[in-house]
Amino acid sequence: MPSSLAPYAFRQIFWGILAVILLAPLPLGSNRPLPAALLLAATGILLIAWSAHQAFASTGPEGPDKTRFKSLALPLVLYGLTLIWILVQSAPLPAPDAGMFNSWASPLWGEASAALGVPLSAHISIVPSATYAGTMQLMAYAGIFWLALLLTRDPARAAQARLAIIAAGSVYSLYGLFAFFGGEDWLLGNIGARPDASLTSSFINRNSFATFAGLALLATVSLFLERIRHLLGLERPLRRKAALVIEHMIFQSGWLTGALLAIMLALLLTISRGGILASFFALGALVLLQLPRRTRAPGQPIGFAILIIVGIAVIAGGGNFIDRLERQGLSLETDLRTTLFTTTTSAIQTAPLTGTGLGTYELAIEPYRANDPNIFALWEKAHNTYLENAMELGLIATLTLNLSILLLARIAFRGIGARKRHKSFPALGVAATLLVGLHALVDFSLQIPAVAVLYAFMMGLAVAQSAPARQRAPSPIQA
């Protein structure tokens, strides 16, 4: 590739991945076969384009430096092993006389073969096609992470990516507010059973949008903290600092303050207790991680500034959330969730090592619902991603999958202390992991493609900006 075309190609790939991230929430959070397939295809095309760019470009980054690759080796290997295991789940097993492999197969295949009177290939997964589709989704998320890691190694590119996340969060929040208050839900129409008193934006499920809005909120606050950091370091009285911060919010960063208010208002109007509480917990962690120790004294102005925005958002749209808390309390456990958790835990014990196959929960849980009084309602999700993974993948594969993500968060956490500048990016990755990790205890937002790709992109960005400046590879080709 001629050197004159290399920057153009790099720029197009970068904007291509941003387009994928920004458009993923539009078709129902990409939680339907067609948009999910388009998401997978777009990721594959971008990966091929990057490979071609690297093969023909005469200059530019050749990939992560050796130090970075060593730190990524273990989480990548663990994630890869999980993918291999899921492929094994979906693949036909050897002939029945292969004793060990025969013991891995789901007994449903033998029963189905006997009932139909025809020999059927045995699988670990009870629905191999669903498991294979799940593998493709996980590979797409890994591709998004890898592209983000390679494309945002330059701080300027990382800053552009964060602005794009803020813009997406603002646009989908404003659309959600328009649909909520105006009653014109163009994207969803009458699809899905959505409570009238909750905001869902382009997502069917309010909890899924709450996680998406929470991630966008973290990106917004991350930039805001970066912009006022110099104000917090001034040797001024506390009252003067607070005045300077408020002045900056209104005059220098008015658009950012508006975005922050819109996203927070939309988040509160979801009335998703798990999503809101997880978002605020992650928000507190972000403030503690991103600000230097000397600016984290009690009563610091940033707390006052965020409190003002939270107060405005609560006054404007928090009434529904407060009413729900008064009715149901802070406990995220409901009778249905308790039943889901206990039934899923019992189902895990049936195949604790092999699982039932990724993407099979809806069918696999049915035999365990004999005492469920609401037997005609489908249980599509376990409302606990860890339990659902344990049932579908088995305990060992679930451990390797979650450990790979935890290790990436550890890299970002260590990057906060290693970096002298741009600490906001690794801090954002750690806070995002806290958000999705906590919400996964009571819901399934990470199983929605639009949320998963946004989180994968943010983690790629965070890891890319986690190494000290002296260890980072040269900046990518400048556009």
Contacts in CASP RR format, 6 or more apart in sequence:
PFRMAT RR
TARGET T0000
AUTHOR 0000-0000-0000
METHOD contacts of the structure
MODEL  1
MPSSLAPYAFRQIFWGILAVILLAPLPLGSNRPLPAALLLAATGILLIAW
SAHQAFASTGPEGPDKTRFKSLALPLVLYGLTLIWILVQSAPLPAPDAGM
FNSWASPLWGEASAALGVPLSAHISIVPSATYAGTMQLMAYAGIFWLALL
LTRDPARAAQARLAIIAAGSVYSLYGLFAFFGGEDWLLGNIGARPDASLT
SSFINRNSFATFAGLALLATVSLFLERIRHLLGLERPLRRKAALVIEHMI
FQSGWLTGALLAIMLALLLTISRGGILASFFALGALVLLQLPRRTRAPGQ
PIGFAILIIVGIAVIAGGGNFIDRLERQGLSLETDLRTTLFTTTTSAIQT
APLTGTGLGTYELAIEPYRANDPNIFALWEKAHNTYLENAMELGLIATLT
LNLSILLLARIAFRGIGARKRHKSFPALGVAATLLVGLHALVDFSLQIPA
VAVLYAFMMGLAVAQSAPARQRAPSPIQA
1 9 0 8 1.000
1 52 0 8 1.000
1 53 0 8 1.000
1 56 0 8 1.000
1 57 0 8 1.000
1 58 0 8 1.000
2 58 0 8 1.000
3 57 0 8 1.000
3 58 0 8 1.000
3 59 0 8 1.000
6 53 0 8 1.000
6 57 0 8 1.000
6 58 0 8 1.000
6 59 0 8 1.000
6 60 0 8 1.000
6 477 0 8 1.000
7 477 0 8 1.000
7 478 0 8 1.000
7 479 0 8 1.000
8 479 0 8 1.000
9 49 0 8 1.000
9 53 0 8 1.000
9 57 0 8 1.000
10 53 0 8 1.000
10 57 0 8 1.000
10 60 0 8 1.000
10 151 0 8 1.000
10 476 0 8 1.000
10 477 0 8 1.000
10 479 0 8 1.000
11 479 0 8 1.000
12 49 0 8 1.000
13 46 0 8 1.000
13 49 0 8 1.000
13 50 0 8 1.000
13 53 0 8 1.000
13 147 0 8 1.000
13 151 0 8 1.000
14 151 0 8 1.000
14 157 0 8 1.000
14 160 0 8 1.000
14 479 0 8 1.000
16 42 0 8 1.000
16 46 0 8 1.000
17 46 0 8 1.000
17 144 0 8 1.000
17 147 0 8 1.000
17 148 0 8 1.000
17 151 0 8 1.000
17 457 0 8 1.000
18 161 0 8 1.000
18 164 0 8 1.000
19 42 0 8 1.000
20 39 0 8 1.000
20 42 0 8 1.000
20 43 0 8 1.000
20 46 0 8 1.000
20 144 0 8 1.000
20 453 0 8 1.000
21 144 0 8 1.000
21 164 0 8 1.000
21 165 0 8 1.000
21 168 0 8 1.000
21 453 0 8 1.000
21 454 0 8 1.000
21 457 0 8 1.000
22 164 0 8 1.000
22 167 0 8 1.000
22 168 0 8 1.000
24 30 0 8 1.000
24 35 0 8 1.000
24 39 0 8 1.000
24 449 0 8 1.000
24 450 0 8 1.000
24 453 0 8 1.000
24 454 0 8 1.000
25 168 0 8 1.000
25 172 0 8 1.000
25 201 0 8 1.000
25 202 0 8 1.000
25 203 0 8 1.000
25 212 0 8 1.000
25 450 0 8 1.000
26 187 0 8 1.000
26 202 0 8 1.000
27 34 0 8 1.000
27 35 0 8 1.000
27 202 0 8 1.000
28 35 0 8 1.000
28 187 0 8 1.000
28 188 0 8 1.000
28 191 0 8 1.000
28 202 0 8 1.000
28 203 0 8 1.000
28 204 0 8 1.000
29 35 0 8 1.000
29 202 0 8 1.000
29 203 0 8 1.000
29 204 0 8 1.000
29 208 0 8 1.000
29 448 0 8 1.000
29 449 0 8 1.000
29 450 0 8 1.000
29 451 0 8 1.000
30 36 0 8 1.000
30 38 0 8 1.000
30 39 0 8 1.000
30 448 0 8 1.000
30 449 0 8 1.000
30 450 0 8 1.000
30 453 0 8 1.000
31 203 0 8 1.000
31 204 0 8 1.000
31 208 0 8 1.000
31 448 0 8 1.000
31 449 0 8 1.000
31 450 0 8 1.000
35 449 0 8 1.000
36 137 0 8 1.000
36 449 0 8 1.000
39 140 0 8 1.000
39 449 0 8 1.000
39 453 0 8 1.000
40 136 0 8 1.000
40 137 0 8 1.000
40 139 0 8 1.000
40 140 0 8 1.000
43 140 0 8 1.000
43 143 0 8 1.000
43 144 0 8 1.000
43 147 0 8 1.000
44 140 0 8 1.000
44 143 0 8 1.000
46 147 0 8 1.000
47 143 0 8 1.000
47 146 0 8 1.000
47 147 0 8 1.000
50 147 0 8 1.000
50 150 0 8 1.000
54 62 0 8 1.000
54 63 0 8 1.000
57 477 0 8 1.000
59 477 0 8 1.000
60 474 0 8 1.000
60 476 0 8 1.000
60 477 0 8 1.000
61 150 0 8 1.000
61 153 0 8 1.000
61 473 0 8 1.000
61 474 0 8 1.000
61 476 0 8 1.000
61 477 0 8 1.000
62 473 0 8 1.000
63 150 0 8 1.000
63 473 0 8 1.000
64 72 0 8 1.000
64 149 0 8 1.000
64 150 0 8 1.000
64 473 0 8 1.000
65 467 0 8 1.000
65 471 0 8 1.000
65 472 0 8 1.000
65 473 0 8 1.000
67 467 0 8 1.000
67 471 0 8 1.000
68 463 0 8 1.000
68 467 0 8 1.000
68 471 0 8 1.000
68 473 0 8 1.000
71 411 0 8 1.000
72 408 0 8 1.000
72 411 0 8 1.000
72 463 0 8 1.000
74 404 0 8 1.000
74 407 0 8 1.000
75 403 0 8 1.000
75 404 0 8 1.000
75 405 0 8 1.000
75 407 0 8 1.000
75 408 0 8 1.000
75 411 0 8 1.000
76 404 0 8 1.000
78 400 0 8 1.000
78 401 0 8 1.000
78 403 0 8 1.000
78 404 0 8 1.000
78 407 0 8 1.000
79 138 0 8 1.000
79 142 0 8 1.000
79 400 0 8 1.000
79 401 0 8 1.000
79 404 0 8 1.000
80 142 0 8 1.000
80 404 0 8 1.000
81 397 0 8 1.000
81 400 0 8 1.000
82 138 0 8 1.000
82 393 0 8 1.000
82 397 0 8 1.000
82 400 0 8 1.000
82 401 0 8 1.000
82 404 0 8 1.000
83 135 0 8 1.000
83 138 0 8 1.000
83 139 0 8 1.000
83 142 0 8 1.000
85 393 0 8 1.000
85 397 0 8 1.000
85 400 0 8 1.000
86 131 0 8 1.000
86 134 0 8 1.000
86 135 0 8 1.000
86 138 0 8 1.000
86 357 0 8 1.000
86 358 0 8 1.000
86 393 0 8 1.000
86 397 0 8 1.000
87 132 0 8 1.000
87 135 0 8 1.000
88 124 0 8 1.000
89 123 0 8 1.000
89 124 0 8 1.000
89 125 0 8 1.000
89 128 0 8 1.000
89 131 0 8 1.000
89 354 0 8 1.000
89 355 0 8 1.000
89 357 0 8 1.000
89 358 0 8 1.000
89 393 0 8 1.000
90 123 0 8 1.000
90 124 0 8 1.000
90 125 0 8 1.000
90 128 0 8 1.000
90 129 0 8 1.000
90 131 0 8 1.000
90 132 0 8 1.000
90 135 0 8 1.000
90 357 0 8 1.000
90 358 0 8 1.000
91 123 0 8 1.000
91 128 0 8 1.000
92 121 0 8 1.000
92 122 0 8 1.000
92 123 0 8 1.000
92 128 0 8 1.000
93 101 0 8 1.000
93 102 0 8 1.000
93 104 0 8 1.000
93 105 0 8 1.000
93 121 0 8 1.000
93 122 0 8 1.000
93 123 0 8 1.000
93 124 0 8 1.000
94 101 0 8 1.000
94 102 0 8 1.000
96 102 0 8 1.000
96 122 0 8 1.000
102 122 0 8 1.000
104 124 0 8 1.000
104 354 0 8 1.000
105 122 0 8 1.000
105 123 0 8 1.000
105 124 0 8 1.000
106 122 0 8 1.000
106 123 0 8 1.000
106 124 0 8 1.000
106 125 0 8 1.000
106 126 0 8 1.000
106 351 0 8 1.000
106 356 0 8 1.000
108 126 0 8 1.000
109 120 0 8 1.000
109 121 0 8 1.000
109 122 0 8 1.000
109 123 0 8 1.000
109 126 0 8 1.000
110 120 0 8 1.000
110 122 0 8 1.000
112 120 0 8 1.000
113 119 0 8 1.000
113 120 0 8 1.000
124 354 0 8 1.000
124 355 0 8 1.000
124 356 0 8 1.000
124 357 0 8 1.000
125 131 0 8 1.000
125 356 0 8 1.000
125 357 0 8 1.000
125 358 0 8 1.000
125 360 0 8 1.000
126 356 0 8 1.000
126 357 0 8 1.000
126 360 0 8 1.000
126 363 0 8 1.000
126 364 0 8 1.000
127 357 0 8 1.000
127 359 0 8 1.000
127 360 0 8 1.000
127 363 0 8 1.000
130 357 0 8 1.000
130 358 0 8 1.000
130 359 0 8 1.000
130 360 0 8 1.000
131 357 0 8 1.000
131 358 0 8 1.000
131 359 0 8 1.000
131 360 0 8 1.000
133 359 0 8 1.000
134 358 0 8 1.000
134 359 0 8 1.000
135 358 0 8 1.000
137 449 0 8 1.000
137 452 0 8 1.000
138 358 0 8 1.000
140 449 0 8 1.000
140 453 0 8 1.000
141 452 0 8 1.000
141 453 0 8 1.000
141 456 0 8 1.000
142 456 0 8 1.000
143 456 0 8 1.000
144 453 0 8 1.000
144 456 0 8 1.000
144 457 0 8 1.000
145 456 0 8 1.000
145 457 0 8 1.000
145 459 0 8 1.000
145 460 0 8 1.000
146 460 0 8 1.000
148 161 0 8 1.000
148 456 0 8 1.000
148 457 0 8 1.000
148 458 0 8 1.000
148 459 0 8 1.000
148 460 0 8 1.000
148 461 0 8 1.000
148 464 0 8 1.000
149 460 0 8 1.000
149 461 0 8 1.000
149 463 0 8 1.000
149 464 0 8 1.000
150 464 0 8 1.000
150 476 0 8 1.000
151 157 0 8 1.000
151 161 0 8 1.000
151 476 0 8 1.000
152 158 0 8 1.000
152 161 0 8 1.000
152 460 0 8 1.000
152 461 0 8 1.000
152 464 0 8 1.000
152 465 0 8 1.000
153 464 0 8 1.000
153 465 0 8 1.000
153 472 0 8 1.000
153 473 0 8 1.000
153 475 0 8 1.000
153 476 0 8 1.000
154 475 0 8 1.000
154 476 0 8 1.000
154 478 0 8 1.000
155 421 0 8 1.000
155 422 0 8 1.000
155 425 0 8 1.000
155 465 0 8 1.000
156 475 0 8 1.000
157 476 0 8 1.000
158 422 0 8 1.000
158 425 0 8 1.000
158 461 0 8 1.000
158 464 0 8 1.000
158 465 0 8 1.000
161 457 0 8 1.000
161 461 0 8 1.000
162 219 0 8 1.000
162 222 0 8 1.000
162 223 0 8 1.000
162 425 0 8 1.000
162 428 0 8 1.000
162 461 0 8 1.000
163 223 0 8 1.000
165 215 0 8 1.000
165 216 0 8 1.000
165 219 0 8 1.000
165 454 0 8 1.000
165 457 0 8 1.000
165 458 0 8 1.000
166 216 0 8 1.000
166 219 0 8 1.000
166 220 0 8 1.000
166 223 0 8 1.000
166 256 0 8 1.000
166 259 0 8 1.000
167 259 0 8 1.000
168 216 0 8 1.000
169 212 0 8 1.000
169 213 0 8 1.000
169 216 0 8 1.000
169 259 0 8 1.000
169 263 0 8 1.000
170 216 0 8 1.000
170 258 0 8 1.000
170 259 0 8 1.000
170 262 0 8 1.000
170 263 0 8 1.000
172 201 0 8 1.000
172 202 0 8 1.000
172 209 0 8 1.000
172 212 0 8 1.000
172 213 0 8 1.000
172 216 0 8 1.000
172 266 0 8 1.000
173 201 0 8 1.000
173 213 0 8 1.000
173 216 0 8 1.000
173 262 0 8 1.000
173 263 0 8 1.000
173 265 0 8 1.000
173 266 0 8 1.000
173 267 0 8 1.000
174 262 0 8 1.000
174 266 0 8 1.000
175 187 0 8 1.000
175 201 0 8 1.000
175 202 0 8 1.000
176 199 0 8 1.000
176 200 0 8 1.000
176 201 0 8 1.000
176 202 0 8 1.000
176 266 0 8 1.000
177 199 0 8 1.000
177 262 0 8 1.000
177 265 0 8 1.000
177 266 0 8 1.000
177 269 0 8 1.000
178 184 0 8 1.000
179 185 0 8 1.000
179 186 0 8 1.000
179 187 0 8 1.000
179 188 0 8 1.000
179 199 0 8 1.000
179 200 0 8 1.000
179 201 0 8 1.000
180 199 0 8 1.000
180 269 0 8 1.000
187 202 0 8 1.000
188 194 0 8 1.000
188 200 0 8 1.000
188 202 0 8 1.000
188 204 0 8 1.000
191 204 0 8 1.000
192 204 0 8 1.000
194 200 0 8 1.000
194 204 0 8 1.000
194 205 0 8 1.000
194 206 0 8 1.000
195 206 0 8 1.000
195 271 0 8 1.000
197 271 0 8 1.000
197 320 0 8 1.000
198 206 0 8 1.000
198 269 0 8 1.000
198 270 0 8 1.000
198 271 0 8 1.000
198 272 0 8 1.000
198 320 0 8 1.000
199 206 0 8 1.000
199 209 0 8 1.000
199 266 0 8 1.000
199 269 0 8 1.000
199 270 0 8 1.000
200 206 0 8 1.000
200 209 0 8 1.000
200 270 0 8 1.000
201 209 0 8 1.000
201 212 0 8 1.000
201 213 0 8 1.000
201 266 0 8 1.000
202 209 0 8 1.000
203 209 0 8 1.000
203 212 0 8 1.000
203 448 0 8 1.000
203 450 0 8 1.000
205 445 0 8 1.000
205 448 0 8 1.000
206 270 0 8 1.000
206 271 0 8 1.000
206 272 0 8 1.000
207 270 0 8 1.000
207 272 0 8 1.000
207 274 0 8 1.000
207 275 0 8 1.000
207 439 0 8 1.000
207 443 0 8 1.000
207 444 0 8 1.000
207 445 0 8 1.000
208 443 0 8 1.000
208 444 0 8 1.000
208 445 0 8 1.000
208 448 0 8 1.000
208 450 0 8 1.000
208 451 0 8 1.000
209 266 0 8 1.000
209 270 0 8 1.000
209 272 0 8 1.000
210 267 0 8 1.000
210 270 0 8 1.000
210 272 0 8 1.000
210 274 0 8 1.000
210 275 0 8 1.000
210 276 0 8 1.000
210 279 0 8 1.000
210 439 0 8 1.000
210 445 0 8 1.000
211 275 0 8 1.000
211 278 0 8 1.000
211 279 0 8 1.000
211 435 0 8 1.000
211 436 0 8 1.000
211 439 0 8 1.000
211 443 0 8 1.000
211 445 0 8 1.000
211 446 0 8 1.000
211 448 0 8 1.000
211 451 0 8 1.000
212 445 0 8 1.000
212 450 0 8 1.000
212 451 0 8 1.000
212 454 0 8 1.000
213 263 0 8 1.000
213 266 0 8 1.000
213 267 0 8 1.000
213 270 0 8 1.000
213 279 0 8 1.000
214 263 0 8 1.000
214 267 0 8 1.000
214 275 0 8 1.000
214 279 0 8 1.000
214 282 0 8 1.000
214 435 0 8 1.000
215 432 0 8 1.000
215 435 0 8 1.000
215 436 0 8 1.000
215 451 0 8 1.000
215 454 0 8 1.000
215 455 0 8 1.000
215 458 0 8 1.000
216 263 0 8 1.000
217 260 0 8 1.000
217 263 0 8 1.000
217 264 0 8 1.000
217 267 0 8 1.000
217 279 0 8 1.000
217 283 0 8 1.000
218 279 0 8 1.000
218 282 0 8 1.000
218 283 0 8 1.000
218 286 0 8 1.000
218 428 0 8 1.000
218 431 0 8 1.000
218 432 0 8 1.000
218 435 0 8 1.000
219 428 0 8 1.000
219 458 0 8 1.000
220 256 0 8 1.000
220 259 0 8 1.000
220 260 0 8 1.000
220 263 0 8 1.000
221 260 0 8 1.000
221 283 0 8 1.000
221 286 0 8 1.000
221 287 0 8 1.000
221 306 0 8 1.000
222 286 0 8 1.000
222 290 0 8 1.000
222 424 0 8 1.000
222 425 0 8 1.000
222 427 0 8 1.000
222 428 0 8 1.000
222 431 0 8 1.000
223 256 0 8 1.000
223 424 0 8 1.000
224 249 0 8 1.000
224 253 0 8 1.000
224 256 0 8 1.000
224 257 0 8 1.000
224 260 0 8 1.000
225 286 0 8 1.000
225 287 0 8 1.000
225 290 0 8 1.000
225 291 0 8 1.000
225 302 0 8 1.000
225 424 0 8 1.000
226 290 0 8 1.000
226 424 0 8 1.000
227 248 0 8 1.000
227 252 0 8 1.000
227 253 0 8 1.000
227 256 0 8 1.000
228 245 0 8 1.000
228 248 0 8 1.000
228 301 0 8 1.000
228 302 0 8 1.000
228 305 0 8 1.000
229 291 0 8 1.000
229 292 0 8 1.000
229 295 0 8 1.000
231 241 0 8 1.000
231 244 0 8 1.000
231 245 0 8 1.000
231 248 0 8 1.000
231 301 0 8 1.000
232 241 0 8 1.000
232 245 0 8 1.000
232 291 0 8 1.000
232 295 0 8 1.000
232 300 0 8 1.000
232 301 0 8 1.000
232 302 0 8 1.000
233 294 0 8 1.000
233 295 0 8 1.000
234 241 0 8 1.000
234 244 0 8 1.000
236 244 0 8 1.000
238 299 0 8 1.000
238 300 0 8 1.000
238 301 0 8 1.000
241 300 0 8 1.000
241 301 0 8 1.000
242 301 0 8 1.000
242 304 0 8 1.000
242 305 0 8 1.000
244 301 0 8 1.000
245 301 0 8 1.000
245 302 0 8 1.000
245 304 0 8 1.000
245 305 0 8 1.000
246 305 0 8 1.000
246 308 0 8 1.000
249 256 0 8 1.000
249 257 0 8 1.000
249 305 0 8 1.000
250 257 0 8 1.000
257 309 0 8 1.000
260 309 0 8 1.000
261 309 0 8 1.000
261 312 0 8 1.000
261 313 0 8 1.000
264 309 0 8 1.000
264 310 0 8 1.000
264 313 0 8 1.000
265 313 0 8 1.000
265 316 0 8 1.000
265 317 0 8 1.000
267 275 0 8 1.000
267 276 0 8 1.000
267 279 0 8 1.000
267 313 0 8 1.000
268 276 0 8 1.000
268 313 0 8 1.000
268 314 0 8 1.000
268 317 0 8 1.000
268 318 0 8 1.000
268 319 0 8 1.000
268 320 0 8 1.000
268 321 0 8 1.000
269 317 0 8 1.000
269 318 0 8 1.000
269 320 0 8 1.000
269 321 0 8 1.000
270 276 0 8 1.000
271 320 0 8 1.000
271 321 0 8 1.000
271 324 0 8 1.000
272 443 0 8 1.000
273 321 0 8 1.000
273 324 0 8 1.000
273 325 0 8 1.000
273 328 0 8 1.000
273 329 0 8 1.000
273 330 0 8 1.000
273 332 0 8 1.000
274 332 0 8 1.000
274 438 0 8 1.000
274 439 0 8 1.000
274 442 0 8 1.000
274 443 0 8 1.000
275 435 0 8 1.000
275 439 0 8 1.000
275 443 0 8 1.000
275 445 0 8 1.000
276 321 0 8 1.000
277 330 0 8 1.000
277 332 0 8 1.000
277 438 0 8 1.000
278 434 0 8 1.000
278 435 0 8 1.000
278 436 0 8 1.000
278 437 0 8 1.000
278 438 0 8 1.000
278 439 0 8 1.000
279 435 0 8 1.000
281 434 0 8 1.000
281 435 0 8 1.000
281 438 0 8 1.000
282 431 0 8 1.000
282 432 0 8 1.000
282 434 0 8 1.000
282 435 0 8 1.000
282 438 0 8 1.000
283 306 0 8 1.000
283 431 0 8 1.000
284 431 0 8 1.000
285 430 0 8 1.000
285 431 0 8 1.000
285 434 0 8 1.000
286 427 0 8 1.000
286 428 0 8 1.000
286 430 0 8 1.000
286 431 0 8 1.000
287 296 0 8 1.000
287 302 0 8 1.000
287 303 0 8 1.000
287 306 0 8 1.000
288 296 0 8 1.000
289 413 0 8 1.000
289 416 0 8 1.000
289 423 0 8 1.000
289 427 0 8 1.000
289 430 0 8 1.000
289 431 0 8 1.000
290 416 0 8 1.000
290 423 0 8 1.000
290 424 0 8 1.000
290 427 0 8 1.000
290 428 0 8 1.000
291 300 0 8 1.000
291 302 0 8 1.000
295 302 0 8 1.000
314 321 0 8 1.000
314 322 0 8 1.000
328 334 0 8 1.000
332 441 0 8 1.000
332 442 0 8 1.000
337 383 0 8 1.000
337 384 0 8 1.000
337 442 0 8 1.000
339 372 0 8 1.000
340 379 0 8 1.000
340 382 0 8 1.000
340 383 0 8 1.000
340 384 0 8 1.000
341 382 0 8 1.000
341 383 0 8 1.000
341 384 0 8 1.000
341 387 0 8 1.000
343 365 0 8 1.000
343 368 0 8 1.000
343 369 0 8 1.000
343 372 0 8 1.000
344 365 0 8 1.000
344 382 0 8 1.000
344 384 0 8 1.000
344 387 0 8 1.000
344 388 0 8 1.000
344 391 0 8 1.000
345 387 0 8 1.000
346 368 0 8 1.000
347 356 0 8 1.000
347 364 0 8 1.000
347 365 0 8 1.000
347 368 0 8 1.000
347 391 0 8 1.000
348 355 0 8 1.000
348 387 0 8 1.000
348 390 0 8 1.000
348 391 0 8 1.000
348 394 0 8 1.000
348 395 0 8 1.000
351 394 0 8 1.000
352 390 0 8 1.000
352 394 0 8 1.000
352 395 0 8 1.000
353 394 0 8 1.000
353 395 0 8 1.000
353 396 0 8 1.000
354 394 0 8 1.000
355 391 0 8 1.000
355 392 0 8 1.000
355 393 0 8 1.000
355 394 0 8 1.000
356 364 0 8 1.000
356 391 0 8 1.000
356 392 0 8 1.000
357 364 0 8 1.000
357 392 0 8 1.000
357 393 0 8 1.000
358 392 0 8 1.000
358 393 0 8 1.000
359 392 0 8 1.000
360 392 0 8 1.000
361 379 0 8 1.000
361 380 0 8 1.000
361 381 0 8 1.000
361 382 0 8 1.000
361 388 0 8 1.000
361 391 0 8 1.000
361 392 0 8 1.000
362 378 0 8 1.000
362 379 0 8 1.000
362 380 0 8 1.000
362 381 0 8 1.000
364 391 0 8 1.000
364 392 0 8 1.000
365 379 0 8 1.000
365 382 0 8 1.000
365 391 0 8 1.000
366 379 0 8 1.000
369 375 0 8 1.000
369 379 0 8 1.000
381 388 0 8 1.000
381 444 0 8 1.000
381 447 0 8 1.000
382 388 0 8 1.000
382 391 0 8 1.000
382 444 0 8 1.000
383 442 0 8 1.000
383 443 0 8 1.000
383 444 0 8 1.000
384 440 0 8 1.000
384 441 0 8 1.000
384 442 0 8 1.000
384 443 0 8 1.000
384 444 0 8 1.000
385 440 0 8 1.000
385 441 0 8 1.000
385 443 0 8 1.000
385 444 0 8 1.000
385 446 0 8 1.000
385 447 0 8 1.000
386 398 0 8 1.000
386 402 0 8 1.000
386 440 0 8 1.000
386 441 0 8 1.000
388 444 0 8 1.000
388 447 0 8 1.000
389 397 0 8 1.000
389 398 0 8 1.000
389 401 0 8 1.000
389 402 0 8 1.000
390 398 0 8 1.000
393 401 0 8 1.000
405 433 0 8 1.000
405 459 0 8 1.000
406 433 0 8 1.000
408 433 0 8 1.000
408 459 0 8 1.000
408 460 0 8 1.000
408 463 0 8 1.000
409 429 0 8 1.000
409 430 0 8 1.000
409 433 0 8 1.000
409 459 0 8 1.000
411 463 0 8 1.000
411 466 0 8 1.000
412 426 0 8 1.000
412 427 0 8 1.000
412 429 0 8 1.000
412 430 0 8 1.000
412 433 0 8 1.000
412 459 0 8 1.000
412 462 0 8 1.000
412 463 0 8 1.000
412 466 0 8 1.000
413 426 0 8 1.000
413 430 0 8 1.000
414 466 0 8 1.000
415 423 0 8 1.000
415 426 0 8 1.000
415 466 0 8 1.000
415 467 0 8 1.000
415 468 0 8 1.000
416 423 0 8 1.000
416 426 0 8 1.000
416 427 0 8 1.000
416 430 0 8 1.000
416 466 0 8 1.000
417 423 0 8 1.000
418 466 0 8 1.000
418 467 0 8 1.000
418 468 0 8 1.000
419 426 0 8 1.000
419 465 0 8 1.000
419 466 0 8 1.000
419 467 0 8 1.000
419 468 0 8 1.000
419 469 0 8 1.000
420 468 0 8 1.000
420 469 0 8 1.000
421 469 0 8 1.000
422 465 0 8 1.000
425 461 0 8 1.000
425 462 0 8 1.000
425 464 0 8 1.000
425 465 0 8 1.000
425 466 0 8 1.000
426 462 0 8 1.000
426 463 0 8 1.000
426 465 0 8 1.000
426 466 0 8 1.000
428 458 0 8 1.000
428 461 0 8 1.000
428 462 0 8 1.000
429 458 0 8 1.000
429 459 0 8 1.000
429 461 0 8 1.000
429 462 0 8 1.000
430 462 0 8 1.000
432 455 0 8 1.000
432 458 0 8 1.000
432 459 0 8 1.000
432 462 0 8 1.000
433 455 0 8 1.000
433 459 0 8 1.000
436 445 0 8 1.000
436 446 0 8 1.000
436 451 0 8 1.000
436 455 0 8 1.000
437 446 0 8 1.000
439 445 0 8 1.000
439 446 0 8 1.000
440 446 0 8 1.000
445 451 0 8 1.000
446 452 0 8 1.000
446 455 0 8 1.000
END
